[in-house]
Amino acid sequence: MGVIHRRAAAGGGWDGVSPQAYDDPSLAGVRKHELIGEAEGASQYRMRYFEVPPGGRTARERHSHDHGVMIVAGRARVTLGSEAHEVGEGDVVYVAGDELHCFEALGDHELGFVCVVGPRPGS
């Protein structure tokens, strides 16, 4: 059966979704919201929303799975491999599997983006 997570009126976030922070001090203030995933019964993909504070960034990392990302708030410098690109609201980014990537918030506003990934390996 399907699931709906309504956007919370006060303080952002979604009803029924607890934001996850990172232990790494270099990622202070970055929060991940797992909007659709295993808890909802989704077996073919996961949908997440990331919040990155002004001047903050996501981890510089690579994964075996590819990502589809849509910027919904703010501006970012996106690292894809050895190249950096500036993107803004409405822009869409494809991150190939095993490609080094990072999203850095630019300016004085929070960066918000939706990220869709395939199932976990072995799922």
N, CA, C and O atoms as a MOPAC input file, in Angstrom:
PM7 MOZYME 1SCF
protein

 N      0.83400 1    -1.18200 1     0.00000 1
 C      0.00000 1     0.00000 1     0.00000 1
 C      0.87800 1     1.24400 1     0.00000 1
 O      1.94500 1     1.25400 1     0.61300 1
 N      0.44300 1     2.26800 1    -0.66900 1
 C      1.18400 1     3.51100 1    -0.76400 1
 C      1.23800 1     4.26800 1     0.55400 1
 O      0.50000 1     3.96800 1     1.49200 1
 N      2.12000 1     5.24900 1     0.60800 1
 C      2.33300 1     6.05700 1     1.80900 1
 C      2.42500 1     7.51600 1     1.39400 1
 O      2.98200 1     7.83100 1     0.34200 1
 N      1.88500 1     8.40200 1     2.20800 1
 C      1.99600 1     9.84400 1     1.98100 1
 C      2.70900 1    10.45900 1     3.17600 1
 O      2.34400 1    10.20500 1     4.32400 1
 N      3.72400 1    11.26500 1     2.90400 1
 C      4.39000 1    12.06300 1     3.93300 1
 C      4.09400 1    13.51900 1     3.58700 1
 O      4.62200 1    14.04300 1     2.60500 1
 N      3.26600 1    14.16600 1     4.37500 1
 C      2.90000 1    15.56400 1     4.10800 1
 C      3.98200 1    16.49700 1     4.62700 1
 O      4.58200 1    16.26900 1     5.67800 1
 N      4.21300 1    17.55400 1     3.85900 1
 C      5.18200 1    18.57600 1     4.24800 1
 C      4.68800 1    19.23700 1     5.52600 1
 O      3.54400 1    19.68800 1     5.58200 1
 N      5.52100 1    19.30200 1     6.54200 1
 C      5.15700 1    19.91600 1     7.81800 1
 C      5.12300 1    21.43100 1     7.65800 1
 O      6.00600 1    22.00900 1     7.02400 1
 N      4.12600 1    22.06600 1     8.21900 1
 C      3.95700 1    23.51400 1     8.09100 1
 C      5.04300 1    24.28100 1     8.84400 1
 O      5.61200 1    25.23700 1     8.31700 1
 N      5.32300 1    23.86700 1    10.05800 1
 C      6.28900 1    24.59600 1    10.88600 1
 C      7.62900 1    23.87800 1    10.90200 1
 O      7.69300 1    22.67900 1    11.17500 1
 N      8.69500 1    24.60900 1    10.61000 1
 C     10.03600 1    24.05500 1    10.72800 1
 C     10.47600 1    23.16200 1     9.59100 1
 O     11.52900 1    22.53100 1     9.67700 1
 N      9.69300 1    23.09400 1     8.52500 1
 C     10.08000 1    22.24900 1     7.39500 1
 C      9.98200 1    20.77900 1     7.71800 1
 O      9.38900 1    20.40000 1     8.72800 1
 N     10.54600 1    19.96000 1     6.88800 1
 C     10.48900 1    18.52500 1     7.07900 1
 C      9.16700 1    17.94800 1     6.60800 1
 O      8.34400 1    18.64300 1     6.01200 1
 N      8.97900 1    16.67300 1     6.88500 1
 C      7.78200 1    15.94900 1     6.47600 1
 C      7.26800 1    15.14800 1     7.65800 1
 O      8.04300 1    14.60900 1     8.44700 1
 N      5.95500 1    15.08100 1     7.76700 1
 C      5.34900 1    14.26200 1     8.82000 1
 C      5.77800 1    12.81600 1     8.62500 1
 O      5.72100 1    12.29000 1     7.51400 1
 N      6.20400 1    12.18100 1     9.69800 1
 C      6.58900 1    10.77800 1     9.64600 1
 C      7.98700 1    10.51600 1     9.13200 1
 O      8.37600 1     9.36000 1     8.96800 1
 N      8.76500 1    11.58000 1     8.87000 1
 C     10.13100 1    11.41700 1     8.36400 1
 C     11.08500 1    12.15300 1     9.30800 1
 O     10.99100 1    13.36900 1     9.46900 1
 N     11.98700 1    11.42000 1     9.92000 1
 C     12.97000 1    12.02800 1    10.81700 1
 C     14.22700 1    12.38000 1    10.03000 1
 O     14.81800 1    11.51000 1     9.39000 1
 N     14.64900 1    13.65900 1    10.06800 1
 C     15.88500 1    14.01400 1     9.36900 1
 C     17.08900 1    13.34200 1    10.02000 1
 O     17.12900 1    13.14000 1    11.23400 1
 N     18.05700 1    13.00400 1     9.19500 1
 C     19.27800 1    12.35600 1     9.67900 1
 C     20.43900 1    13.31900 1     9.48800 1
 O     20.64100 1    13.84700 1     8.39400 1
 N     21.19800 1    13.54600 1    10.54700 1
 C     22.40200 1    14.36700 1    10.47800 1
 C     23.59200 1    13.43300 1    10.29200 1
 O     23.46400 1    12.21400 1    10.41200 1
 N     24.74400 1    14.01500 1     9.99900 1
 C     25.96800 1    13.24600 1     9.81000 1
 C     26.89600 1    13.45700 1    10.99300 1
 O     26.93100 1    14.54600 1    11.56700 1
 N     27.65000 1    12.42400 1    11.36500 1
 C     28.60300 1    12.52200 1    12.47100 1
 C     29.85000 1    13.31600 1    12.10500 1
 O     30.50600 1    13.88100 1    12.98000 1
 N     30.17700 1    13.36100 1    10.83100 1
 C     31.37800 1    14.03600 1    10.34600 1
 C     31.26300 1    15.54600 1    10.58600 1
 O     30.34200 1    16.16600 1    10.05500 1
 N     32.16700 1    16.16300 1    11.36800 1
 C     32.08300 1    17.60300 1    11.64200 1
 C     32.15500 1    18.47000 1    10.38600 1
 O     31.63900 1    19.58800 1    10.38600 1
 N     32.78200 1    17.97900 1     9.32100 1
 C     32.86800 1    18.77300 1     8.09400 1
 C     31.51700 1    18.85200 1     7.37900 1
 O     31.35700 1    19.63300 1     6.44100 1
 N     30.54200 1    18.04300 1     7.81900 1
 C     29.20600 1    18.03800 1     7.22000 1
 C     28.16200 1    18.60700 1     8.18800 1
 O     26.97300 1    18.31300 1     8.07200 1
 N     28.61800 1    19.41900 1     9.13400 1
 C     27.71700 1    19.98700 1    10.14600 1
 C     26.56700 1    20.72500 1     9.47600 1
 O     26.77400 1    21.52500 1     8.56300 1
 N     25.35800 1    20.44700 1     9.93900 1
 C     24.16900 1    21.12700 1     9.43100 1
 C     23.51000 1    20.45300 1     8.24300 1
 O     22.37500 1    20.78900 1     7.90400 1
 N     24.19000 1    19.50800 1     7.59700 1
 C     23.59600 1    18.79000 1     6.46500 1
 C     22.61300 1    17.77200 1     7.02300 1
 O     22.93100 1    17.01900 1     7.94300 1
 N     21.40600 1    17.76400 1     6.44800 1
 C     20.37800 1    16.82400 1     6.90100 1
 C     19.80200 1    16.07500 1     5.71100 1
 O     19.55800 1    16.65100 1     4.65000 1
 N     19.59000 1    14.77200 1     5.90900 1
 C     19.00900 1    13.91000 1     4.87600 1
 C     17.64700 1    13.43400 1     5.36000 1
 O     17.50000 1    12.98200 1     6.49500 1
 N     16.64800 1    13.54300 1     4.47800 1
 C     15.30000 1    13.05100 1     4.76200 1
 C     15.02700 1    11.90800 1     3.78100 1
 O     14.98900 1    12.13000 1     2.57100 1
 N     14.84000 1    10.70900 1     4.28400 1
 C     14.49900 1     9.55800 1     3.42600 1
 C     12.98900 1     9.60000 1     3.21300 1
 O     12.22700 1     9.13500 1     4.06000 1
 N     12.55500 1    10.15800 1     2.08200 1
 C     11.13400 1    10.36200 1     1.82400 1
 C     10.44200 1     9.08300 1     1.36800 1
 O      9.32500 1     8.78900 1     1.79500 1
 N     11.10000 1     8.33600 1     0.51000 1
 C     10.57600 1     7.05200 1     0.04300 1
 C     11.73800 1     6.07500 1     0.05700 1
 O     12.79300 1     6.33100 1    -0.52200 1
 N     11.52500 1     4.94500 1     0.73300 1
 C     12.59100 1     3.95200 1     0.82100 1
 C     12.05200 1     2.63600 1     1.33100 1
 O     10.87400 1     2.31600 1     1.17300 1
 N     12.93300 1     1.89000 1     1.93800 1
 C     12.56500 1     0.56600 1     2.43000 1
 C     11.43500 1     0.62500 1     3.45800 1
 O     10.58300 1    -0.26300 1     3.48200 1
 N     11.41300 1     1.66500 1     4.31500 1
 C     10.36900 1     1.78300 1     5.34000 1
 C      8.97800 1     1.92700 1     4.71700 1
 O      7.98000 1     1.53300 1     5.32000 1
 N      8.91800 1     2.48900 1     3.51700 1
 C      7.64400 1     2.64900 1     2.81700 1
 C      7.31300 1     1.45000 1     1.93800 1
 O      6.23400 1     1.38700 1     1.34800 1
 N      8.23300 1     0.50500 1     1.85000 1
 C      8.02200 1    -0.67200 1     1.02300 1
 C      8.55300 1    -0.53800 1    -0.39600 1
 O      8.31600 1    -1.41400 1    -1.22800 1
 N      9.26700 1     0.54500 1    -0.68600 1
 C      9.81400 1     0.74700 1    -2.03300 1
 C     11.00800 1    -0.18100 1    -2.24500 1
 O     11.95800 1    -0.16300 1    -1.46200 1
 N     10.96300 1    -0.97900 1    -3.28800 1
 C     12.04800 1    -1.92200 1    -3.54100 1
 C     12.88600 1    -1.53900 1    -4.76000 1
 O     13.97800 1    -2.07700 1    -4.94100 1
 N     12.40300 1    -0.62700 1    -5.59500 1
 C     13.09800 1    -0.30600 1    -6.83700 1
 C     13.86900 1     1.00800 1    -6.81200 1
 O     14.71800 1     1.24000 1    -7.67200 1
 N     13.58600 1     1.86800 1    -5.83900 1
 C     14.29400 1     3.14400 1    -5.75300 1
 C     14.11000 1     3.74200 1    -4.36200 1
 O     13.28800 1     3.28600 1    -3.56800 1
 N     14.91000 1     4.78700 1    -4.09400 1
 C     14.77800 1     5.59000 1    -2.88200 1
 C     14.74800 1     7.05200 1    -3.29200 1
 O     15.45700 1     7.45600 1    -4.21300 1
 N     13.93400 1     7.84400 1    -2.61500 1
 C     13.87300 1     9.29000 1    -2.85100 1
 C     14.23000 1     9.98300 1    -1.54800 1
 O     13.65400 1     9.71300 1    -0.49400 1
 N     15.20300 1    10.88900 1    -1.65300 1
 C     15.68600 1    11.60500 1    -0.47300 1
 C     15.66700 1    13.09800 1    -0.73800 1
 O     15.72900 1    13.54900 1    -1.88100 1
 N     15.57800 1    13.86100 1     0.35800 1
 C     15.71100 1    15.30700 1     0.27600 1
 C     16.86500 1    15.70400 1     1.18200 1
 O     16.91800 1    15.31400 1     2.34800 1
 N     17.79500 1    16.48900 1     0.62900 1
 C     18.95300 1    16.95800 1     1.39100 1
 C     18.84900 1    18.45400 1     1.61300 1
 O     18.45500 1    19.20500 1     0.72000 1
 N     19.21000 1    18.87800 1     2.82700 1
 C     19.32500 1    20.28600 1     3.18100 1
 C     20.79100 1    20.55000 1     3.52200 1
 O     21.38700 1    19.86300 1     4.35100 1
 N     21.35700 1    21.56500 1     2.85900 1
 C     22.76000 1    21.91600 1     3.08600 1
 C     22.79300 1    23.39100 1     3.48000 1
 O     22.32700 1    24.23600 1     2.71700 1
 N     23.33500 1    23.71800 1     4.66100 1
 C     23.34000 1    25.11200 1     5.10700 1
 C     24.26600 1    25.97100 1     4.24700 1
 O     25.16800 1    25.45000 1     3.59100 1
 N     24.04100 1    27.29100 1     4.25300 1
 C     24.92300 1    28.18500 1     3.49900 1
 C     26.39000 1    27.91000 1     3.85100 1
 O     26.75200 1    27.83800 1     5.02500 1
 N     27.21700 1    27.76100 1     2.82900 1
 C     28.63400 1    27.48400 1     3.02600 1
 C     28.95200 1    26.02900 1     3.30100 1
 O     30.12400 1    25.66000 1     3.37600 1
 N     27.92800 1    25.18900 1     3.45300 1
 C     28.13200 1    23.77500 1     3.74100 1
 C     28.24400 1    22.94300 1     2.47100 1
 O     28.08200 1    23.44700 1     1.36000 1
 N     28.52500 1    21.65800 1     2.66300 1
 C     28.65300 1    20.74900 1     1.52700 1
 C     28.29300 1    19.33600 1     1.94700 1
 O     28.31200 1    18.99400 1     3.13000 1
 N     27.96600 1    18.52700 1     0.95800 1
 C     27.78700 1    17.10300 1     1.20400 1
 C     29.16200 1    16.43600 1     1.17400 1
 O     30.16500 1    17.07600 1     0.85600 1
 N     29.19700 1    15.16600 1     1.50300 1
 C     30.46600 1    14.42400 1     1.46700 1
 C     30.98300 1    14.33400 1     0.03100 1
 O     30.20600 1    14.25200 1    -0.92000 1
 N     32.30000 1    14.35200 1    -0.10300 1
 C     32.91800 1    14.05500 1    -1.40900 1
 C     33.06300 1    12.54100 1    -1.44300 1
 O     33.88600 1    11.96300 1    -0.73300 1
 N     32.24400 1    11.90800 1    -2.28600 1
 C     32.19100 1    10.44600 1    -2.25700 1
 C     31.82100 1     9.89000 1    -3.62000 1
 O     31.48200 1    10.62600 1    -4.54800 1
 N     31.89500 1     8.58300 1    -3.71200 1
 C     31.46400 1     7.86700 1    -4.90800 1
 C     30.76800 1     6.59800 1    -4.46000 1
 O     31.11200 1     6.01700 1    -3.43100 1
 N     29.77900 1     6.17100 1    -5.24700 1
 C     29.00400 1     4.96400 1    -4.96000 1
 C     28.87100 1     4.17000 1    -6.24700 1
 O     29.03500 1     4.71300 1    -7.34000 1
 N     28.57300 1     2.88900 1    -6.11900 1
 C     28.40700 1     2.06400 1    -7.31700 1
 C     27.12400 1     2.40200 1    -8.06800 1
 O     27.03200 1     2.14500 1    -9.26800 1
 N     26.13700 1     2.96900 1    -7.39000 1
 C     24.86200 1     3.30100 1    -8.04200 1
 C     24.87500 1     4.72600 1    -8.59200 1
 O     25.60400 1     5.59000 1    -8.10300 1
 N     24.05300 1     4.95400 1    -9.61800 1
 C     23.92000 1     6.30500 1   -10.14300 1
 C     22.83900 1     7.05100 1    -9.36900 1
 O     22.07000 1     6.45000 1    -8.61800 1
 N     22.79000 1     8.38700 1    -9.56300 1
 C     21.86000 1     9.25900 1    -8.85600 1
 C     21.16900 1    10.17100 1    -9.87300 1
 O     21.75500 1    10.54300 1   -10.89000 1
 N     19.94100 1    10.51500 1    -9.58500 1
 C     19.25600 1    11.60200 1   -10.27600 1
 C     18.95700 1    12.66600 1    -9.24100 1
 O     18.35700 1    12.36900 1    -8.20800 1
 N     19.36600 1    13.90800 1    -9.49700 1
 C     19.23900 1    14.98700 1    -8.52400 1
 C     18.53300 1    16.17500 1    -9.15800 1
 O     18.83300 1    16.54500 1   -10.29300 1
 N     17.59000 1    16.78000 1    -8.42500 1
 C     16.96600 1    18.03000 1    -8.85400 1
 C     17.15600 1    19.06300 1    -7.75900 1
 O     16.81200 1    18.82300 1    -6.60200 1
 N     17.70600 1    20.21500 1    -8.12800 1
 C     17.89600 1    21.32000 1    -7.18400 1
 C     16.54000 1    22.01400 1    -7.03500 1
 O     15.94500 1    22.44500 1    -8.02200 1
 N     16.06100 1    22.11700 1    -5.79800 1
 C     14.75900 1    22.75100 1    -5.57000 1
 C     14.85300 1    24.04900 1    -4.76600 1
 O     13.87800 1    24.79800 1    -4.69700 1
 N     16.00000 1    24.32600 1    -4.16500 1
 C     16.18900 1    25.57300 1    -3.42500 1
 C     17.66700 1    25.92800 1    -3.41900 1
 O     18.51900 1    25.06500 1    -3.20400 1
 N     17.96800 1    27.19400 1    -3.65400 1
 C     19.34200 1    27.68000 1    -3.57300 1
 C     20.16600 1    27.40400 1    -4.81500 1
 O     19.66100 1    27.02200 1    -5.87000 1
 N     21.46500 1    27.61600 1    -4.63400 1
 C     22.43700 1    27.40200 1    -5.71100 1
 C     23.54200 1    26.50600 1    -5.17500 1
 O     23.78600 1    26.43800 1    -3.97000 1
 N     24.21400 1    25.81100 1    -6.11700 1
 C     25.26400 1    24.87700 1    -5.69500 1
 C     26.40900 1    24.84500 1    -6.68400 1
 O     26.25100 1    25.13400 1    -7.87000 1
 N     27.56300 1    24.48600 1    -6.15800 1
 C     28.69200 1    24.06900 1    -6.97900 1
 C     28.70400 1    22.55400 1    -6.87700 1
 O     28.85000 1    21.99300 1    -5.79100 1
 N     28.55000 1    21.90300 1    -8.01300 1
 C     28.49800 1    20.44800 1    -8.04700 1
 C     29.79200 1    19.92100 1    -8.62900 1
 O     30.17900 1    20.29200 1    -9.73700 1
 N     30.45700 1    19.06200 1    -7.88800 1
 C     31.64100 1    18.38200 1    -8.38700 1
 C     31.20700 1    17.06600 1    -8.99800 1
 O     30.53300 1    16.26400 1    -8.35100 1
 N     31.59200 1    16.84500 1   -10.24300 1
 C     31.37000 1    15.57700 1   -10.94500 1
 C     32.71900 1    15.14800 1   -11.48900 1
 O     33.20700 1    15.70900 1   -12.47000 1
 N     33.31800 1    14.16000 1   -10.85600 1
 C     34.65500 1    13.75000 1   -11.26100 1
 C     35.63800 1    14.86300 1   -10.95700 1
 O     35.74100 1    15.30500 1    -9.81300 1
 N     36.36600 1    15.32500 1   -11.97700 1
 C     37.34900 1    16.39500 1   -11.79300 1
 C     36.81000 1    17.76000 1   -12.20400 1
 O     37.55800 1    18.73800 1   -12.20100 1
 N     35.52200 1    17.84900 1   -12.56000 1
 C     34.93600 1    19.11100 1   -13.00500 1
 C     33.95000 1    19.65800 1   -11.98500 1
 O     33.30600 1    18.90200 1   -11.25800 1
 N     33.83900 1    21.00300 1   -11.93900 1
 C     32.87100 1    21.66500 1   -11.06600 1
 C     31.92500 1    22.49000 1   -11.93500 1
 O     32.34000 1    23.09900 1   -12.92100 1
 N     30.65700 1    22.50000 1   -11.55700 1
 C     29.61100 1    23.20000 1   -12.30200 1
 C     28.73200 1    23.94700 1   -11.30800 1
 O     28.50200 1    23.47100 1   -10.19700 1
 N     28.23500 1    25.12800 1   -11.71000 1
 C     27.27600 1    25.84500 1   -10.87600 1
 C     25.88100 1    25.53400 1   -11.37700 1
 O     25.62300 1    25.55900 1   -12.58000 1
 N     24.97000 1    25.23600 1   -10.43800 1
 C     23.59000 1    24.90200 1   -10.77200 1
 C     22.65900 1    25.64800 1    -9.82200 1
 O     23.07600 1    26.12000 1    -8.76400 1
 N     21.38300 1    25.74700 1   -10.21900 1
 C     20.39800 1    26.42400 1    -9.39300 1
 C     19.04300 1    25.74700 1    -9.48300 1
 O     18.89600 1    24.68500 1   -10.08700 1
 N     18.05400 1    26.38900 1    -8.86500 1
 C     16.70900 1    25.83800 1    -8.78400 1
 C     16.20700 1    25.36500 1   -10.14500 1
 O     16.28500 1    26.08600 1   -11.13900 1
 N     15.69300 1    24.14800 1   -10.16700 1
 C     15.14500 1    23.55800 1   -11.38400 1
 C     16.15100 1    22.78500 1   -12.20800 1
 O     15.76500 1    22.00200 1   -13.07700 1
 N     17.44500 1    22.98800 1   -11.95100 1
 C     18.45900 1    22.24800 1   -12.69400 1
 C     18.48800 1    20.79800 1   -12.22100 1
 O     18.22100 1    20.50100 1   -11.05700 1
 N     18.81500 1    19.90800 1   -13.14700 1
 C     18.84800 1    18.47600 1   -12.88200 1
 C     20.26000 1    17.96500 1   -13.13200 1
 O     20.90300 1    18.35400 1   -14.10700 1
 N     20.73600 1    17.09800 1   -12.25500 1
 C     22.10100 1    16.56900 1   -12.33300 1
 C     22.04200 1    15.04700 1   -12.36300 1
 O     21.37000 1    14.42900 1   -11.53800 1
 N     22.74000 1    14.45300 1   -13.30600 1
 C     22.91500 1    13.00000 1   -13.32300 1
 C     24.31200 1    12.70300 1   -12.80400 1
 O     25.29200 1    13.24300 1   -13.31700 1
 N     24.41200 1    11.85300 1   -11.79600 1
 C     25.69500 1    11.41400 1   -11.24500 1
 C     25.85200 1     9.94700 1   -11.61600 1
 O     25.08000 1     9.10300 1   -11.16100 1
 N     26.83800 1     9.64400 1   -12.43000 1
 C     27.07400 1     8.26700 1   -12.86200 1
 C     27.60500 1     7.42000 1   -11.70600 1
 O     28.20600 1     7.94300 1   -10.76700 1
 N     27.38000 1     6.11900 1   -11.78200 1
 C     27.92000 1     5.20300 1   -10.78300 1
 C     29.43300 1     5.31700 1   -10.70500 1
 O     30.09900 1     5.44100 1   -11.73300 1
 N     29.97700 1     5.27600 1    -9.50800 1
 C     31.41100 1     5.36800 1    -9.23100 1
 C     32.03000 1     6.71700 1    -9.58200 1
 O     33.25300 1     6.83400 1    -9.64400 1
 N     31.20300 1     7.73700 1    -9.81300 1
 C     31.72300 1     9.07200 1   -10.10800 1
 C     31.85600 1     9.87100 1    -8.80800 1
 O     30.91100 1     9.93300 1    -8.02100 1
 N     33.02200 1    10.48100 1    -8.57900 1
 C     33.21900 1    11.35800 1    -7.43100 1
 C     32.22700 1    12.50500 1    -7.54900 1
 O     32.08200 1    13.09300 1    -8.62000 1
 N     31.53500 1    12.83100 1    -6.44300 1
 C     30.55700 1    13.91200 1    -6.48300 1
 C     30.44300 1    14.59200 1    -5.12500 1
 O     30.73500 1    14.00800 1    -4.08100 1
 N     30.00700 1    15.85300 1    -5.17700 1
 C     29.82400 1    16.66500 1    -3.98600 1
 C     28.93600 1    17.85100 1    -4.36000 1
 O     29.04300 1    18.38400 1    -5.46500 1
 N     28.05800 1    18.26700 1    -3.43900 1
 C     27.18500 1    19.42300 1    -3.63500 1
 C     27.51400 1    20.44800 1    -2.56200 1
 O     27.38600 1    20.16700 1    -1.37000 1
 N     27.94300 1    21.65100 1    -2.98600 1
 C     28.31800 1    22.71900 1    -2.06300 1
 C     27.33400 1    23.87000 1    -2.20000 1
 O     27.10000 1    24.35300 1    -3.30800 1
 N     26.75300 1    24.31700 1    -1.09200 1
 C     25.81600 1    25.43800 1    -1.10500 1
 C     26.56900 1    26.73600 1    -1.38800 1
 O     27.59800 1    27.01400 1    -0.77300 1
 N     26.04500 1    27.52500 1    -2.32400 1
 C     26.63100 1    28.82000 1    -2.66300 1
 C     25.72600 1    29.93900 1    -2.15400 1
 O     24.50700 1    29.77700 1    -2.10800 1
 N     26.30500 1    31.05500 1    -1.77800 1
 C     25.52100 1    32.20600 1    -1.35300 1
 C     25.03600 1    32.08500 1     0.08300 1
 O     25.54200 1    31.29500 1     0.88000 1
 N     24.02900 1    32.90800 1     0.37800 1
 C     23.53100 1    33.02900 1     1.74900 1
 C     22.28900 1    32.19300 1     2.02400 1
 O     21.68100 1    32.32600 1     3.08600 1
 N     21.89900 1    31.33000 1     1.08100 1
 C     20.66700 1    30.55900 1     1.24800 1
 C     20.96700 1    29.06700 1     1.34000 1
 O     21.95100 1    28.57200 1     0.79100 1
 N     20.09100 1    28.37300 1     2.04800 1
 C     20.20200 1    26.92400 1     2.15800 1
 C     20.01700 1    26.27700 1     0.78400 1
 O     19.21600 1    26.73300 1    -0.03100 1
 N     20.76400 1    25.22400 1     0.55100 1
 C     20.61800 1    24.40900 1    -0.65500 1
 C     19.68600 1    23.25700 1    -0.32800 1
 O     19.86200 1    22.58800 1     0.69000 1
 N     18.70100 1    23.01600 1    -1.17400 1
 C     17.81300 1    21.87800 1    -1.01600 1
 C     17.74200 1    21.11000 1    -2.31600 1
 O     17.55500 1    21.70100 1    -3.37900 1
 N     17.89100 1    19.78700 1    -2.24200 1
 C     17.77400 1    18.99800 1    -3.46700 1
 C     17.17300 1    17.63300 1    -3.19700 1
 O     17.34400 1    17.04600 1    -2.12900 1
 N     16.46000 1    17.14800 1    -4.21100 1
 C     15.87000 1    15.81600 1    -4.19100 1
 C     16.84200 1    14.88900 1    -4.90300 1
 O     17.37800 1    15.23700 1    -5.95500 1
 N     17.07100 1    13.71500 1    -4.33800 1
 C     17.97900 1    12.72500 1    -4.91100 1
 C     17.23900 1    11.39800 1    -5.01900 1
 O     16.66300 1    10.92400 1    -4.04100 1
 N     17.25400 1    10.80100 1    -6.20200 1
 C     16.62900 1     9.49900 1    -6.42100 1
 C     17.73000 1     8.50700 1    -6.79500 1
 O     18.53300 1     8.76100 1    -7.69300 1
 N     17.75300 1     7.37700 1    -6.09400 1
 C     18.74400 1     6.32100 1    -6.36000 1
 C     18.03300 1     4.98800 1    -6.47000 1
 O     16.91400 1     4.82500 1    -5.98500 1
 N     18.68700 1     4.04300 1    -7.10900 1
 C     18.15100 1     2.69600 1    -7.25100 1
 C     18.24500 1     1.91600 1    -5.95800 1
 O     18.67200 1     2.44900 1    -4.93400 1
 N     17.84900 1     0.66300 1    -6.00100 1
 C     17.84900 1    -0.16400 1    -4.79100 1
 C     19.27000 1    -0.41200 1    -4.28200 1
 O     20.24400 1    -0.31100 1    -5.02900 1
 N     19.35800 1    -0.73600 1    -3.00700 1
 C     20.65100 1    -1.09300 1    -2.43200 1
 C     21.16100 1    -2.37500 1    -3.11200 1
 O     20.36500 1    -3.24600 1    -3.46200 1
 N     22.46300 1    -2.48900 1    -3.29400 1
 C     22.99700 1    -3.73000 1    -3.87800 1
 C     22.52800 1    -4.95400 1    -3.06900 1
 O     22.54800 1    -4.94000 1    -1.83800 1
 N     22.12000 1    -5.97600 1    -3.75900 1
 C     21.65200 1    -7.19000 1    -3.10600 1
 C     20.17900 1    -7.17400 1    -2.77700 1
 O     19.64800 1    -8.15800 1    -2.26200 1
 N     19.49200 1    -6.04500 1    -3.07400 1
 C     18.04700 1    -5.95600 1    -2.77900 1
 C     17.24200 1    -6.60300 1    -3.86900 1
 O     16.01300 1    -6.62700 1    -3.79800 1

